[in-house]
Amino acid sequence: MQTEWKIAVVVPCYRARASVLGVLAKIGPECAAIYVVDDACPEQTGAHVRRECRDPRVRVLVLEANQGVGGATLSGYRAALAEGANVLVKLDADGQMDPVLVPTLVAPILLGEADYTKGNRFFELEGLRSMPFLRLAGNSALSFLSKLSSGYWDVFDPTNGFTALHAAVARRLPLDKVAKRWFFESDLLFRLGTLRAVVCDVPMPAQYADERSNLSVRHVLPEFAWRHLLNTLKRVFYGYYLRDFNFASLELVLGVLATAGGTWFGIAQWLASSESRTFTSSGPVMLAALPILLGVQLVLGFLSFDMHNTPRQPLHRRLEPRR
């Protein structure tokens, strides 16, 4: 078991000049390095940190062009990996995440129980009173879509940016392919799912004050829905037809075909009866209903298998050399 850990914190910054120093001041001594990534911030947050912060752990990276929260985080990841970090923590600069919780966040990784941990603001119902209703409803919908696209059915709050990642797993991820903007956390879950890494939720309180979010729900919702659909199709193809083929694979194919066939036959019979102005007999109705019922049962069987197929053996244990 590894006895020495180097925990690196990546802090992507965009319009965070007013809050970033307070966030950095709360990061505890358990963290060996802090990477502040100025994502072409118009407020010159990076220069502000260089001028005002005296913490020797802080390195400031300034990106020439804005890459989004994902692109900034990935730049911090690469710098931390190059300097030998073992655990990569992402902490936003807006003050919504308490750096005091970093030891709790990384604990499952240090104990060898998980490859990736993330905050979940939905554990404590009392704390949800401070969460705006639009964010609460949108996060619930996105959580369900993320379960479909990632395969992590026991994970909630997928857009939570308070995360920790084992370095050995990070090196196996196709970082160049991970979404660089607001879809970053959700896409990272999909990529982790393709590696069958173990993901664990860590309870954290929801904190909302008067900060202004750069995220527009109206603009990102169509993009998120489309990207989740694509990732769901890719995940199912990779996991059940390319890398493996089992009874659940048959259930899904037969279920979709039966449901589609029954639906098509039912619509055809309904159109025919409408044109002839006659009632459809019970025989054609049953011929349409039975395939649909059977198909739905087969699809539900596939979903049940998929829910129980969540990875349980941490990947980093197989990637790290034995000591």
C-alpha positions as CSV (number, residue, x, y, z in Angstrom):
1,M,0.0,0.0,0.0
2,Q,1.3,3.5,-0.8
3,T,2.4,5.4,2.3
4,E,3.3,8.8,0.8
5,W,0.7,10.8,-1.1
6,K,1.1,14.0,-3.0
7,I,-2.3,15.7,-3.3
8,A,-2.5,18.5,-5.9
9,V,-5.4,21.0,-6.1
10,V,-6.4,22.5,-9.4
11,V,-8.3,25.7,-9.2
12,P,-9.7,26.9,-12.6
13,C,-10.4,30.6,-12.6
14,Y,-12.6,32.8,-14.7
15,R,-14.0,36.1,-13.3
16,A,-13.0,34.9,-9.8
17,R,-10.7,37.7,-8.7
18,A,-12.9,38.6,-5.7
19,S,-13.1,35.1,-4.2
20,V,-10.0,33.2,-5.3
21,L,-7.6,34.4,-2.5
22,G,-10.2,33.4,0.2
23,V,-10.4,29.9,-1.4
24,L,-6.7,29.5,-1.5
25,A,-6.2,30.6,2.1
26,K,-8.5,27.7,3.3
27,I,-6.6,24.9,1.5
28,G,-5.1,22.8,4.2
29,P,-1.5,21.4,4.7
30,E,-2.5,18.0,3.4
31,C,-2.3,19.4,-0.2
32,A,1.3,19.6,-1.5
33,A,0.7,21.7,-4.6
34,I,-1.9,24.2,-5.8
35,Y,-2.4,25.0,-9.5
36,V,-4.3,28.2,-10.2
37,V,-5.3,28.2,-13.9
38,D,-6.2,31.6,-15.3
39,D,-8.5,30.7,-18.2
40,A,-7.8,33.9,-20.1
41,C,-9.7,35.7,-17.4
42,P,-10.6,39.4,-18.2
43,E,-10.0,40.3,-14.6
44,Q,-6.4,38.9,-14.8
45,T,-7.0,36.6,-11.8
46,G,-3.7,34.9,-12.3
47,A,-1.7,38.1,-12.1
48,H,-3.7,39.0,-9.0
49,V,-2.8,35.7,-7.3
50,R,0.9,36.1,-8.2
51,R,0.9,39.5,-6.7
52,E,-1.1,38.9,-3.5
53,C,-0.7,35.2,-2.6
54,R,2.4,34.2,-0.5
55,D,1.6,30.5,-0.3
56,P,4.8,28.6,-1.7
57,R,2.6,25.7,-2.9
58,V,0.8,27.9,-5.4
59,R,1.7,27.7,-9.1
60,V,-0.1,30.0,-11.5
61,L,-0.8,28.9,-15.1
62,V,-2.2,31.4,-17.6
63,L,-4.0,30.2,-20.7
64,E,-3.7,32.4,-23.8
65,A,-7.2,31.6,-25.0
66,N,-10.3,30.7,-23.0
67,Q,-10.8,27.0,-22.9
68,G,-13.7,26.7,-20.5
69,V,-13.7,25.1,-17.1
70,G,-12.8,21.7,-18.5
71,G,-9.9,22.9,-20.6
72,A,-8.5,24.9,-17.6
73,T,-8.9,21.9,-15.3
74,L,-7.2,19.6,-17.8
75,S,-4.3,22.0,-18.1
76,G,-3.9,21.8,-14.3
77,Y,-4.1,18.1,-14.4
78,R,-1.3,17.8,-16.9
79,A,0.9,20.1,-14.9
80,A,0.2,18.2,-11.7
81,L,0.9,14.8,-13.3
82,A,4.2,16.1,-14.7
83,E,5.3,17.0,-11.2
84,G,4.4,13.6,-9.8
85,A,1.0,14.2,-8.1
86,N,-0.8,11.1,-6.9
87,V,-4.3,12.6,-6.4
88,L,-5.8,15.4,-8.4
89,V,-8.4,17.6,-6.7
90,K,-10.5,20.1,-8.6
91,L,-11.8,23.0,-6.6
92,D,-13.7,25.9,-8.1
93,A,-12.6,29.5,-7.3
94,D,-16.0,30.9,-6.6
95,G,-16.2,29.9,-3.0
96,Q,-19.1,27.4,-3.3
97,M,-16.9,24.5,-2.2
98,D,-15.3,24.4,1.2
99,P,-11.6,23.5,0.9
100,V,-11.8,22.1,4.5
101,L,-13.6,19.1,3.0
102,V,-10.7,18.1,0.8
103,P,-9.5,15.4,3.3
104,T,-13.0,13.9,3.3
105,L,-13.1,14.0,-0.5
106,V,-9.8,12.2,-1.1
107,A,-10.3,9.6,1.8
108,P,-11.9,6.9,-0.4
109,I,-9.0,7.2,-2.8
110,L,-6.3,7.1,-0.2
111,L,-8.0,4.0,1.4
112,G,-8.1,2.2,-2.0
113,E,-11.9,2.2,-2.2
114,A,-12.4,4.4,-5.2
115,D,-10.6,5.8,-8.3
116,Y,-12.7,9.0,-8.5
117,T,-14.7,10.9,-5.9
118,K,-17.1,13.8,-6.3
119,G,-19.2,16.0,-4.1
120,N,-22.9,15.4,-3.8
121,R,-25.1,18.3,-2.5
122,F,-28.2,16.2,-2.2
123,F,-27.4,14.1,0.8
124,E,-28.5,16.7,3.4
125,L,-32.0,17.8,2.7
126,E,-31.7,20.8,5.0
127,G,-28.9,22.3,2.9
128,L,-30.9,22.1,-0.2
129,R,-33.1,25.0,0.9
130,S,-30.3,27.4,-0.1
131,M,-30.2,25.9,-3.7
132,P,-32.2,27.9,-6.3
133,F,-35.2,25.9,-7.5
134,L,-34.0,26.0,-11.2
135,R,-30.7,24.5,-10.3
136,L,-32.4,21.9,-8.1
137,A,-34.8,20.8,-10.9
138,G,-32.1,21.0,-13.6
139,N,-29.6,19.0,-11.6
140,S,-32.1,16.2,-10.9
141,A,-32.9,15.9,-14.7
142,L,-29.2,16.0,-15.6
143,S,-28.4,13.4,-12.9
144,F,-30.8,10.9,-14.6
145,L,-29.3,11.5,-18.0
146,S,-25.8,11.1,-16.6
147,K,-26.8,7.7,-15.1
148,L,-27.8,6.6,-18.6
149,S,-24.7,7.9,-20.3
150,S,-22.1,6.9,-17.7
151,G,-23.5,3.7,-16.2
152,Y,-23.0,5.0,-12.7
153,W,-26.5,4.5,-11.4
154,D,-25.6,5.1,-7.8
155,V,-24.0,8.5,-8.4
156,F,-25.9,11.8,-8.2
157,D,-25.2,15.5,-8.8
158,P,-23.0,14.9,-11.9
159,T,-22.3,18.6,-12.6
160,N,-20.7,19.0,-9.1
161,G,-17.1,20.3,-9.7
162,F,-15.7,19.3,-6.4
163,T,-13.8,16.2,-7.5
164,A,-10.7,14.0,-6.8
165,L,-9.0,11.7,-9.3
166,H,-6.3,9.1,-8.8
167,A,-3.3,9.9,-11.0
168,A,-2.9,6.4,-12.3
169,V,-6.4,6.5,-13.6
170,A,-6.0,10.0,-15.0
171,R,-3.0,8.8,-17.1
172,R,-5.3,6.1,-18.7
173,L,-8.0,8.7,-19.6
174,P,-8.0,10.2,-23.2
175,L,-7.7,13.7,-21.8
176,D,-7.6,15.2,-25.3
177,K,-11.1,13.8,-25.9
178,V,-12.8,15.0,-22.7
179,A,-15.2,17.9,-23.2
180,K,-13.5,21.2,-22.3
181,R,-16.5,23.4,-21.3
182,W,-19.5,22.9,-19.1
183,F,-20.0,19.3,-20.0
184,F,-16.6,18.4,-18.6
185,E,-17.7,16.7,-15.4
186,S,-20.4,14.7,-17.1
187,D,-18.1,13.6,-20.0
188,L,-15.4,12.7,-17.5
189,L,-17.9,10.3,-15.8
190,F,-18.6,8.7,-19.2
191,R,-14.8,8.3,-19.9
192,L,-14.3,6.8,-16.4
193,G,-17.2,4.4,-17.1
194,T,-15.5,3.1,-20.2
195,L,-12.4,2.3,-18.1
196,R,-14.7,0.7,-15.4
197,A,-13.2,2.9,-12.7
198,V,-14.9,3.1,-9.3
199,V,-16.7,6.4,-8.6
200,C,-17.9,7.4,-5.2
201,D,-20.1,10.2,-4.0
202,V,-19.0,12.3,-1.0
203,P,-21.7,14.3,0.9
204,M,-21.1,18.1,1.0
205,P,-23.3,21.0,1.9
206,A,-24.9,23.2,-0.8
207,Q,-23.5,26.8,-0.5
208,Y,-25.1,29.6,-2.6
209,A,-24.6,33.2,-1.9
210,D,-24.7,36.2,-4.2
211,E,-22.1,34.9,-6.7
212,R,-22.9,35.2,-10.4
213,S,-22.8,31.9,-12.3
214,N,-21.3,31.9,-15.8
215,L,-23.5,29.0,-16.8
216,S,-26.7,29.7,-18.7
217,V,-29.1,26.8,-18.3
218,R,-31.1,27.8,-21.3
219,H,-28.1,27.6,-23.6
220,V,-26.4,24.4,-22.3
221,L,-29.6,22.3,-21.9
222,P,-29.9,21.3,-25.6
223,E,-26.1,20.6,-25.8
224,F,-26.2,18.5,-22.6
225,A,-29.2,16.4,-23.8
226,W,-27.5,15.7,-27.2
227,R,-24.1,14.9,-25.6
228,H,-25.7,12.6,-23.1
229,L,-27.6,10.8,-25.9
230,L,-24.4,10.2,-27.8
231,N,-22.5,9.0,-24.8
232,T,-25.3,6.6,-23.9
233,L,-25.2,5.1,-27.4
234,K,-21.4,4.8,-27.3
235,R,-21.4,3.4,-23.8
236,V,-24.0,0.7,-24.6
237,F,-22.2,-0.2,-27.8
238,Y,-18.7,-0.4,-26.2
239,G,-19.9,-2.2,-23.1
240,Y,-22.4,-4.7,-24.4
241,Y,-21.5,-5.3,-28.1
242,L,-17.8,-4.4,-28.7
243,R,-16.1,-5.5,-25.5
244,D,-18.7,-8.1,-24.3
245,F,-21.8,-9.8,-25.5
246,N,-24.1,-11.4,-22.9
247,F,-27.8,-12.1,-22.2
248,A,-28.4,-8.4,-21.4
249,S,-27.1,-7.6,-24.9
250,L,-29.8,-9.9,-26.4
251,E,-32.5,-8.4,-24.0
252,L,-31.8,-4.9,-25.3
253,V,-31.9,-5.9,-29.0
254,L,-34.9,-8.1,-28.8
255,G,-36.7,-5.6,-26.5
256,V,-36.2,-2.7,-28.9
257,L,-37.2,-4.7,-31.9
258,A,-40.3,-6.1,-30.2
259,T,-41.4,-2.7,-28.9
260,A,-40.8,-1.0,-32.3
261,G,-42.5,-3.8,-34.2
262,G,-45.6,-3.8,-32.0
263,T,-45.8,0.0,-32.1
264,W,-45.5,0.0,-35.9
265,F,-48.2,-2.7,-36.3
266,G,-50.5,-0.9,-33.9
267,I,-50.2,2.4,-35.7
268,A,-50.8,0.7,-39.0
269,Q,-54.0,-1.0,-37.7
270,W,-55.2,2.3,-36.2
271,L,-54.7,4.1,-39.5
272,A,-56.4,1.3,-41.5
273,S,-59.5,1.4,-39.1
274,S,-59.6,5.2,-39.3
275,E,-59.7,5.1,-43.1
276,S,-62.4,2.4,-43.2
277,R,-64.3,3.9,-40.3
278,T,-64.5,0.5,-38.6
279,F,-63.5,-0.7,-35.1
280,T,-60.4,-2.9,-34.9
281,S,-61.1,-6.3,-33.6
282,S,-59.5,-7.7,-30.4
283,G,-57.1,-9.9,-32.4
284,P,-55.0,-7.2,-34.1
285,V,-55.1,-5.2,-30.8
286,M,-53.5,-8.1,-29.0
287,L,-51.0,-8.7,-31.8
288,A,-49.9,-5.1,-31.3
289,A,-50.0,-5.1,-27.5
290,L,-48.2,-8.3,-26.8
291,P,-44.9,-7.4,-28.6
292,I,-44.9,-4.0,-26.8
293,L,-45.4,-5.6,-23.4
294,L,-42.7,-8.2,-24.1
295,G,-40.4,-5.6,-25.4
296,V,-40.8,-3.3,-22.4
297,Q,-40.1,-6.2,-20.1
298,L,-36.9,-7.1,-22.0
299,V,-35.7,-3.5,-21.9
300,L,-36.4,-3.3,-18.2
301,G,-34.5,-6.5,-17.7
302,F,-31.5,-4.9,-19.5
303,L,-31.7,-1.8,-17.3
304,S,-31.8,-4.0,-14.2
305,F,-28.6,-5.8,-15.3
306,D,-27.0,-2.5,-16.2
307,M,-27.7,-1.1,-12.8
308,H,-26.1,-4.0,-11.1
309,N,-23.1,-3.8,-13.5
310,T,-21.6,-0.8,-11.8
311,P,-17.8,-1.2,-11.3
312,R,-16.8,-2.3,-7.8
313,Q,-13.1,-3.1,-8.0
314,P,-10.9,0.0,-8.0
315,L,-8.9,0.3,-11.2
316,H,-5.9,2.0,-9.8
317,R,-5.0,-1.1,-7.8
318,R,-4.4,-2.9,-11.0
319,L,-2.5,0.0,-12.6
320,E,0.0,0.8,-9.9
321,P,3.1,-1.2,-9.5
322,R,3.2,-3.3,-6.4
323,R,5.4,-1.9,-3.6
